[in-house]
Amino acid sequence: MKALARWSFRRPWLVVALWVLALVTVRLIGLVSGSSFNDNFQPPNTDSTRAQAMLEAAAPAAAGDTSRTVFAAKAGTVGDPANRSRVEATVAAVSRLPHVTAVTSPFAREAHGQVARDGRVAFATIQFDRLAQDLPTDAVQKVVDTARAEQDDRLQVELGGQAISELSPPRLGGVAFGLIAAAIVLFLAFGSLVAMALPLATAIVSLGTSLGLIDILSDSMAMPTFTTQLASLIGLGVGIDYAMFIVSRHRSGLLAGEPPERAAVTAVNTSGRAVLFAGITVCIALLGMLAIGLKIFDGVAVGASIAVVTTVAAALTLQPALLRLFGNRVLSRRARARLEAGAGTETMSRRWSAWAGRLQRRPILHTVSGLVLIGALALPFLSLRLGFSDAGNEPTGNTTRRAYDLLAEGFGPGFNGPLVLTGDRADASGKHAFATVLERVGRTPGVAEVTPVITLGAGRHAIETAQVIPTTSPQAAATSRLVRLLRHDVVPAATRGTGLTVRIGGVTAVQEDFSHTISRHLGWFIALVIALSFVLLAIVFRSLLVPLLAAVMNLLSVAAALGVVTAVFEKGWGKSLIGLEFAGPVEPFIPVIVFAILFGLSMDYEVFLVARIYEFWLRTKDNRLAVTRGLADTGRIITAAAAIMICVFSAFVLGDNRVIKLFGLGLASAVLIDVVIVRTLILPSVMLLLGRLNWAMPSALGRLLPRIDVEGTTEPDVVLEPVGAGLG
């Protein structure tokens, strides 16, 4: 670490040039190669996946994505001559486009129920030759442009479906606000415009580089469309924080009278080590998502990890170079004047010293009060319902949202999420058995309609298929219950003894299977991340209780954060404050990703706080002194860093996409809870209660574990006076 810091400090222009070159190169490559993000939520080895495989085997041309062109008459009906001619012209034009295998007009002889009863709304089905995630973006955009070209003052034309929705990726909202708020916090913390600008510059350069790498990698790896937004959210937050920790330690060295190079080298060798270790823990938590076994999580894990690795690299190399270029200007004018006068500056916060003294006097009271607060915030989490929100939650400016509203108005809310039933035999007995199944399904409560049977394919691959229209919207809890009822009761009872295999597919069924797959693997994922983090912390802090406390505290923070998310997004408490129109379920991937990110970020604060406590413990062997002095030394910088994270994460709530709002609110509330309640209240109070047990380690195990020095100071070389109640 020292060698890396010296090399970067002594060659500042070379380091800056290399980073600029890397940024420009990857962005240019990304622009030339293009990105290829897709939302493939189809889990392997599930009922919906097998239904899709049956469709692909029987009729490959009919196994692609199905979208709808929705027509709404502004006056009269869709069937009026003027409107009908435009509908037919649209159908003819779209049917000639690439990747479109068929378009069924609402007025075609084979059409069934494609015109609403009042005649005001109708739709044409568009059959693509590939699934949504495999369709070229320009081909889908051509379909939208061609269809909407026929819109006039008498006829409204909108398009819906997964392929269409992927044309409107989530937009980042409030990034500028987040950066401005972070700049204000940095200026208040440092009192210097230069010290404020350096972490921001480092974070922006590293984030730009990582986003270029993610764009390039998206061509060879499945990544959901929100990967870049999530990477931006994480990259800005941790990038500013990591650079801030190093700048803060560098400033402390300058104020202590160290030469600039020595101060920078010391900062990288101490806080830089903690940054490296914290980045490793974040990546471990993120890459733990690989254990879920779903491709969409693989892409998210790798993409977010790239953002973290790049920010760590920039903090350890670009930051020392910038510190060399700006010298003592990272200090405020008052600090520089005191330094020149040889007066020195107090670096330990008196307010945090006073707070540490209060915790020392009443640790039990503060522990209990913190746990009560966490419990109250986590309470809504007990009723969390996982599920996918539907297009009714998209911004009203999107054509998919307008198509959704028109279909719900004309045909009922369940029309936006039909279930697709497929039977594997198209012979006489198979057709009879499949008809019996559909009859049973049609009588099931919650089913609005069953469409006529269609035979696809020929020979041994021929299958029977029909659609089931629920009475409720795709995101409704009743629709999820209907899918489970059909799969576990109605269909098995109807096919028993017939030899017919019936699969239930469709987008709604895929989403239900996705949620079930996550639930099945979630325990292993959490256990893996906790186990790896426990081992790392045990090695670093030579303790068993400290990593155990870290795991428990992190789980408490996650539960409380998800409680806040549940209260706002599912129960609708205060939803209008963040621009949310409807309450609904929480996307099933949100708890996984929030847990991974928060567990990693919580470890950041755990490392920075406990590393300083451990440093003082090694010097004094006095646990009370170590805890109170460590909190007094790091409380201000940790809360400032958390404030920056909260500003950046909260800014994403200002976006127009529900998923990004979920990430923003979940992570902002998680960091707020973790720092205010856990790291500065519960954790130090519990460590004060445990005393020397914090650092207990069986001697045999201690000899087996390697030694990792996070802060670069393992030798006890200073005797410290206790932090008394009178300080501050």
C-alpha positions, -999 to 999 in steps of 0.1 A, spaced: 0 0 0 28 24 8 45 17 -25 13 22 -44 7 55 -26 42 68 -32 41 58 -69 8 76 -74 18 107 -54 51 111 -72 36 108 -107 3 127 -105 0 138 -141 7 102 -153 -19 88 -130 -45 114 -140 -37 108 -177 -41 70 -173 -75 74 -157 -87 98 -183 -74 75 -211 -92 45 -194 -124 65 -191 -124 77 -227 -114 43 -241 -141 22 -224 -168 48 -232 -158 49 -269 -157 11 -271 -191 10 -254 -205 34 -278 -192 15 -308 -202 -20 -296 -234 -8 -281 -251 -23 -250 -274 -52 -248 -294 -52 -216 -325 -74 -212 -349 -83 -184 -349 -121 -186 -368 -131 -154 -375 -167 -167 -361 -191 -140 -348 -225 -151 -367 -258 -145 -401 -243 -136 -436 -249 -149 -436 -217 -169 -402 -225 -185 -414 -260 -195 -446 -244 -210 -423 -221 -231 -402 -250 -242 -434 -268 -254 -444 -238 -274 -409 -235 -290 -409 -271 -300 -444 -271 -314 -443 -238 -332 -411 -218 -330 -427 -188 -348 -454 -186 -322 -431 -190 -292 -417 -154 -293 -430 -124 -275 -466 -114 -280 -474 -77 -279 -506 -58 -285 -514 -27 -305 -544 -11 -287 -568 12 -306 -592 35 -288 -618 56 -306 -619 92 -294 -654 95 -309 -677 67 -320 -663 32 -321 -632 15 -335 -654 -3 -360 -665 30 -377 -653 30 -413 -627 58 -409 -612 42 -377 -614 6 -392 -595 16 -422 -567 30 -401 -567 -2 -379 -564 -24 -410 -536 -1 -424 -517 -4 -392 -521 -42 -391 -509 -45 -427 -479 -22 -422 -467 -39 -389 -471 -74 -404 -445 -66 -430 -418 -56 -405 -387 -77 -396 -391 -102 -367 -429 -100 -369 -444 -134 -378 -481 -125 -376 -505 -97 -367 -541 -106 -359 -565 -78 -366 -594 -73 -342 -617 -77 -372 -602 -109 -385 -623 -140 -387 -600 -159 -364 -599 -131 -338 -616 -138 -305 -628 -111 -281 -604 -84 -295 -631 -57 -295 -645 -44 -262 -683 -47 -257 -688 -10 -261 -668 -10 -293 -646 19 -281 -614 -2 -275 -599 -30 -296 -565 -46 -300 -544 -64 -325 -519 -91 -314 -484 -89 -327 -464 -122 -327 -426 -118 -327 -402 -146 -337 -381 -142 -305 -386 -136 -269 -385 -100 -257 -350 -101 -243 -337 -115 -277 -354 -89 -300 -332 -61 -315 -342 -28 -300 -344 -11 -334 -368 -37 -347 -392 -32 -318 -389 6 -321 -398 3 -358 -430 -16 -348 -439 12 -324 -432 40 -349 -451 22 -377 -482 15 -355 -484 50 -340 -480 67 -373 -517 59 -380 -528 78 -349 -549 109 -355 -575 131 -338 -601 103 -340 -581 72 -331 -556 67 -303 -529 40 -309 -508 26 -280 -487 -5 -277 -481 -29 -247 -461 -60 -239 -427 -68 -225 -408 -61 -257 -424 -27 -259 -417 -19 -223 -380 -26 -226 -378 4 -250 -383 27 -221 -355 18 -196 -356 34 -162 -342 70 -162 -320 83 -135 -338 110 -116 -323 136 -93 -286 127 -98 -277 163 -100 -296 170 -68 -277 141 -51 -243 154 -62 -252 189 -50 -263 176 -17 -232 155 -14 -210 185 -22 -227 205 5 -221 178 31 -184 175 20 -180 213 23 -195 214 57 -173 185 68 -140 198 54 -146 236 51 -126 236 18 -138 237 -18 -108 216 -29 -114 189 -3 -151 190 -14 -142 186 -51 -116 158 -48 -140 129 -37 -166 141 -62 -141 141 -91 -127 107 -81 -162 92 -79 -174 106 -112 -143 94 -131 -145 59 -116 -182 57 -122 -179 67 -158 -152 41 -163 -173 14 -147 -204 22 -167 -184 19 -199 -171 -15 -188 -207 -26 -179 -219 -16 -214 -192 -36 -230 -198 -67 -208 -236 -65 -214 -230 -79 -249 -217 -112 -236 -236 -115 -203 -272 -113 -194 -278 -80 -175 -312 -64 -166 -320 -29 -178 -316 -14 -143 -280 -26 -140 -264 8 -150 -288 27 -127 -280 4 -98 -243 6 -105 -245 44 -107 -263 44 -73 -237 23 -57 -207 38 -75 -215 74 -66 -223 65 -30 -192 43 -22 -170 63 -45 -175 96 -27 -173 78 7 -141 60 0 -124 90 -14 -137 111 16 -121 87 41 -87 90 25 -89 128 22 -100 130 58 -70 109 70 -47 129 48 -59 162 63 -53 148 98 -17 140 88 -12 176 75 -27 190 106 -4 169 127 26 185 109 34 157 85 49 166 50 23 162 22 38 130 8 41 113 41 5 123 50 -8 109 17 12 76 21 -1 73 57 -37 80 45 -35 52 19 -17 28 43 -44 33 69 -77 45 56 -68 31 22 -64 -4 37 -98 0 53 -112 11 19 -97 -19 2 -111 -43 28 -145 -26 28 -146 -28 -10 -138 -65 -8 -166 -71 17 -191 -52 -6 -180 -74 -36 -184 -105 -15 -219 -95 -5 -228 -86 -41 -212 -117 -57 -231 -138 -31 -261 -133 -55 -245 -158 -78 -257 -185 -53 -293 -177 -62 -288 -194 -96 -307 -169 -118 -289 -152 -147 -305 -118 -139 -287 -118 -105 -254 -129 -121 -255 -98 -143 -265 -75 -114 -238 -89 -91 -210 -86 -117 -221 -51 -129 -223 -37 -94 -191 -53 -84 -173 -37 -113 -185 -3 -100 -171 -11 -66 -138 -24 -78 -133 7 -100 -141 31 -72 -117 14 -49 -89 15 -76 -96 52 -81 -95 59 -44 -62 42 -40 -44 57 -71 -62 87 -85 -69 102 -50 -32 104 -39 -23 119 -73 -49 146 -68 -37 152 -33 -3 159 -47 -16 184 -73 -36 204 -48 -13 202 -18 -24 221 14 -54 235 -3 -74 205 9 -73 223 43 -96 252 51 -81 287 52 -84 287 90 -67 253 93 -39 264 70 -33 296 90 -32 276 123 -8 251 107 15 278 94 14 294 129 23 260 144 -8 260 166 -22 226 154 -58 216 152 -79 193 174 -90 164 152 -113 146 177 -149 158 178 -159 170 213 -196 163 205 -188 127 197 -166 125 227 -196 136 248 -219 111 231 -194 83 238 -193 94 274 -231 91 276 -231 57 261 -204 46 286 -226 57 315 -258 39 304 -251 12 278 -280 -10 287 -306 18 283 -291 28 249 -290 -8 237 -327 -14 246 -339 19 231 -320 12 199 -335 -23 196 -370 -10 202 -366 15 174 -353 -11 150 -382 -34 160 -408 -7 153 -393 0 119 -390 -36 110 -426 -45 120 -442 -39 85 -416 -63 71 -435 -92 86 -463 -87 61 -440 -82 30 -455 -96 -2 -431 -103 -30 -444 -99 -66 -439 -79 -97 -457 -46 -103 -474 -44 -136 -474 -17 -163 -500 2 -144 -472 15 -123 -452 29 -152 -450 66 -160 -481 79 -177 -460 92 -206 -451 56 -216 -471 40 -244 -471 7 -224 -489 24 -194 -515 40 -217 -521 6 -234 -524 -10 -200 -550 15 -189 -570 12 -221 -571 -27 -220 -581 -26 -183 -609 -1 -191 -622 -21 -221 -617 -57 -211 -610 -58 -174 -578 -57 -152 -569 -93 -157 -566 -89 -194 -531 -74 -190 -517 -106 -175 -533 -137 -191 -521 -172 -182 -512 -196 -210 -522 -232 -206 -504 -258 -228 -513 -295 -232 -487 -319 -245 -511 -341 -266 -531 -330 -297 -547 -364 -305 -584 -370 -300 -580 -382 -264 -557 -354 -256 -580 -328 -270 -609 -342 -250 -588 -342 -218 -576 -306 -224 -612 -294 -230 -621 -310 -196 -592 -291 -180 -604 -258 -195 -639 -264 -183 -627 -269 -148 -604 -239 -150 -633 -217 -163 -654 -225 -132 -626 -216 -108 -632 -185 -88 -610 -157 -100 -611 -167 -137 -630 -142 -159 -626 -160 -192 -610 -189 -210 -602 -184 -247 -609 -210 -274 -583 -238 -279 -556 -234 -305 -536 -264 -319 -500 -256 -326 -475 -277 -345 -479 -311 -361 -469 -347 -353 -454 -356 -320 -447 -319 -311 -483 -308 -316 -498 -292 -286 -531 -276 -274 -530 -241 -259 -555 -216 -245 -554 -184 -225 -569 -179 -191 -579 -143 -182 -580 -136 -144 -605 -112 -129 -577 -93 -112 -546 -74 -123 -513 -91 -128 -498 -76 -96 -528 -84 -74 -523 -109 -46 -555 -127 -58 -538 -134 -92 -509 -151 -74 -533 -172 -54 -551 -181 -86 -519 -194 -102 -511 -215 -72 -546 -228 -70 -546 -239 -107 -512 -255 -104 -516 -274 -72 -553 -283 -72 -575 -276 -102 -552 -288 -131 -538 -319 -113 -573 -330 -104 -586 -325 -140 -556 -344 -156 -554 -373 -131 -556 -406 -150 -556 -390 -185 -519 -391 -192 -521 -354 -203 -495 -330 -190 -507 -294 -187 -482 -265 -181 -491 -230 -170 -470 -202 -186 -473 -166 -195 -456 -135 -181 -476 -136 -148 -467 -173 -143 -431 -166 -150 -430 -139 -124 -447 -162 -99 -420 -189 -106 -393 -163 -103 -406 -153 -68 -407 -189 -57 -372 -196 -70 -358 -167 -50 -376 -177 -18 -362 -212 -22 -326 -200 -25 -327 -169 -3 -316 -187 29 -285 -202 12 -276 -168 -2 -279 -150 32 -260 -178 50 -232 -177 24 -227 -139 26 -228 -139 64 -204 -169 67 -178 -153 43 -181 -119 61 -178 -136 95 -145 -153 84 -131 -121 71 -139 -100 102 -127 -128 125 -93 -127 107 -91 -89 108 -102 -83 144 -90 -115 160 -124 -120 176 -155 -142 173 -180 -118 190 -172 -88 168 -181 -105 135 -211 -122 152 -223 -87 163 -217 -74 128 -238 -101 112 -267 -96 137 -266 -58 134 -266 -60 96 -296 -83 96 -314 -58 119 -306 -30 95 -319 -50 65 -351 -59 83 -358 -23 93 -350 -10 58 -373 -35 42 -400 -26 68 -398 10 56 -400 -2 19 -430 -24 28 -448 4 46 -444 28 16 -447 6 -15 -470 -22 -3 -491 -5 23 -490 29 6 -481 50 37 -468 83 24 -465 70 -12 -475 104 -26 -444 120 -10 -422 101 -34 -444 104 -64 -458 69 -62 -493 65 -78 -503 30 -67 -493 7 -38 -484 -29 -48 -461 -58 -41 -423 -54 -36 -404 -69 -66 -389 -102 -55 -353 -92 -64 -354 -61 -43 -348 -79 -9 -319 -99 -24 -302 -69 -39 -309 -46 -10 -295 -72 14 -264 -77 -7 -257 -40 -11 -266 -30 25 -246 -59 40 -216 -47 21 -221 -10 29 -228 -18 66 -195 -36 67 -179 -4 55 -190 15 85 -183 -16 107 -147 -17 94 -140 20 98 -155 22 133 -143 -12 147 -109 -8 131 -102 24 150 -116 7 182 -94 -22 176 -64 1 171 -70 17 205 -76 -18 221 -42 -29 209 -26 1 223 -43 2 257 -60 -32 264 -88 -10 279 -121 -19 262 -141 10 275 -114 35 265 -111 18 231 -148 19 223 -154 55 235 -122 68 219 -128 49 186 -164 63 184 -152 98 193 -125 96 166 -147 82 138 -182 93 146 -180 126 127 -165 112 95 -188 81 95 -220 102 99 -207 126 72 -201 97 49 -235 82 56 -251 116 50 -235 116 15 -248 81 9 -283 91 20 -282 122 -3 -271 101 -33 -296 73 -27 -325 96 -19 -320 114 -52 -329 83 -70 -364 84 -55 -370 114 -77 -368 92 -108 -400 81 -127 -394 43 -124 -409 23 -95 -379 -1 -92 -354 27 -90 -375 44 -64 -375 11 -45 -337 9 -46 -334 46 -36 -357 45 -7 -346 11 5 -309 19 5 -313 55 18 -334 43 48 -310 14 53 -279 36 56 -298 61 78 -309 33 102 -276 15 101 -255 46 110 -279 65 133 -293 35 153 -269 6 148 -233 19 144 -235 49 167 -260 36 193 -265 -2 196 -231 -15 185 -209 6 208 -233 1 237 -232 -37 233 -194 -36 229 -192 -16 262 -214 -42 279 -193 -71 266 -160 -57 278 -129 -78 271 -151 -106 256 -153 -85 224 -117 -96 217 -119 -132 229 -103 -157 205 -94 -193 213 -56 -195 212 -56 -225 189 -78 -208 164 -59 -176 166 -27 -194 156 -44 -209 126 -58 -176 112 -36 -154 91 -31 -118 102 -45 -89 82 -38 -54 94 -66 -31 82 -53 2 96 -16 -5 92 -10 -1 130 -6 -34 148 20 -24 174 8 -7 206 29 24 206 8 51 224 -7 52 258 -40 71 258 -58 88 286 -95 77 291 -122 97 274 -141 110 304 -176 123 308 -163 159 311 -149 160 276 -172 180 253 
